[in-house]
């Protein structure tokens, strides 16, 4: 199923002793959790097209960045939007597993983002560019993986490939377990004049 991706873009930066970015409103979003799988009742949107798609999962990688002195407080979250996600068929369990797979794939790339963000030597005057470089890199990789997932699993119709891909997703999530915390604090270097 084709996915809609909301991208949090940093549109303007006002550099003050403390600054914040709030790219996406998170009202009514469901944050990814290993303990909370999607249910058909989460898909509250109305189908918006007449295509053959049976379900659409609308998700985003949302973030906030706050500066406190020489520290950046960064939150990177994988969110599901119930209001814009929809299904035409609530009887197909494998389709719901497929849609959960999409949500889990997004979590993989959110974790990869967090992993790389921890290694960056942020400079106060280029936080925006440095963050967007990482965000764009993993967003592009996510799009490629999402498309491959749909092709390989035949949009949930291939049971064997769906199970294989699901095991691959679970394995990758385990290898990235150290990056499951959505919040990280990193140093930022300020120019001294």
N, C-alpha and C positions, 0 to 999 in steps of 0.2 A: 504494500500500500504506500502510496506516495505520502511523505511526511511533510508537514509544515514546520519549519524551523524559525523560531523567533530569535533574532540576534540582538544581543545587548550591545549597542554601539555607544561609545563615548563621544557625545556630540560636542560638548564644550567643556573646557577645563578652566576653572577659576582658581588660580594658584594663590592660596592664603596660607597662614600657618597651619590650618586644618582644612582639608577639603574632602568631599565625598562624591561618589558617582552613584546614581540610582537609575540604572538603565531600564529595568523592567519592574512593573508593579507585580507583587506576588499575591494579590488578593485571590482567594479561592484556588490556589495552586496546590498540588500534592507533591511534596518533596519525596525524592526517591528514598526508599528504605529497604534494606534486606528483609525486614520483618513485615513489610506491608506490600503485598502484590496487588496489581490492578484487578478490579472487578468490573463486570459489564455495567454495573450501576454507576461507575465513575465516568462513563462515556455519556455526557449529558447534551452534547451538541446535536444539531440537526444535520443530516447529510446535505452537502452543498453542491453535489454534482450528480449527474446521471451515469457516471462511469461504473465499471464493474467492481470497483473497490467495495469491500464489505465493511471496512473499518478504517479509521484514520486516527492515529495517535499524535496529538499536538504536544510537543515538549519544547523546553528551552533550557539552555544553560544560562542561568541568571547570575549576576554577580553584583557585589558592592565593594568599593574600595574606600577606606577611610585612612587619613594620615593623622598620626599622633606623634608629634616631635620627629624622631628619626625612625619611626616604625610605620609600616603599612599594615593595616588590618584588612585582609582580603577574604571575602566569602564567595565561594563558587558553588552553586547549587544546581542540581538537575531537577527540573520541575515538570510536572504533567499538568496540562490544562483541561480540566473536565468540561468546561463550557464550550470549547472548540474541538474536542475529541468526540468522535461519534462512531456508531456501528449500525449496520442494517440487520445484523443477525446475532442475537444474544444466545444462540443455542450451540454455537461451535466452540468447544473448549480449546481446540488446537489453534483457532484464530486468536483467542484471548492470550494464549501462551506466546503466539507470534508477536502480538502487540506488546506484551510484557518484555519480549526480547528487544524490541526497539527501545523501550525505556531503559533497559539494562545496558544496551550499547551506548546510550548517551551517558550513563554513569561511568562507563569505562573511560570515555574521552574527558569527562569532567575530572576524573581522578588523574588522568595523564596531564591535564592542565595544571592541577594542583601540584603534581610532582615537579613539573618544570618550573612553575612559579617559585617554588622553594629554592631553586638554584640560581635565580637571577639576582644580579647586583643592581637593584633598582636605583635610578638616579631621579631625584625629585623633579627635575625639569623635563624628564622624558618618560614618566610613569605611563602616561596614556599610550605612547607609541610602543613601549616595551610590552605592556599588557596586551594590546591589540594584536601584536605580532604572534604571541602565544595563542590567543583566542582564535585567530584566523587559521593558524596552522592546524589546530585540533578540530575546529569546525569543518574544515575542508576534509580532513581525514575521516571524520564522522560521516559526512555525506557519502564518501566513497564506500565506507563499510556498510552503511545503511542500504545503499543500492545493491551491494554484493549480497547482503543478507536476504533481501527480497528475491533476487534472482536465484540464488542457491536453494532457498527453501520453497521457491515457487509460490511466494506469498502465503505460506503456511500449508500449501497443498501437498508438499512432499514430506511425509511424516518422518522418514529416516533422516533426511537432511535437516529438518527442523530440530530433531533431537540432537544431532551432531553439533549443529550450530549453537544450540542451547548449552551443551556441555563446554564448548569452546568459550562462550561468554562467561559461564560460571568460573572456569579456570582462570581466565584473565582477571576477573574481578578479585579472585583470591590472591593473585600475584600483586595486585595493586591495593591490597587491604590496608597498607600503611598510609594510604592517601584518601581513606574514606571520610575523614573529618572534613567538613565543608569549610572550616575556617582556618586560616593560617596567618601568622604574623611574620613579616619579613622586614629586614632593615632597608632603609632608604638613605641614599647619600645625598646630602644637600651641598651645593657649592658654597664655599666660604669666600666671601669677597673681601 
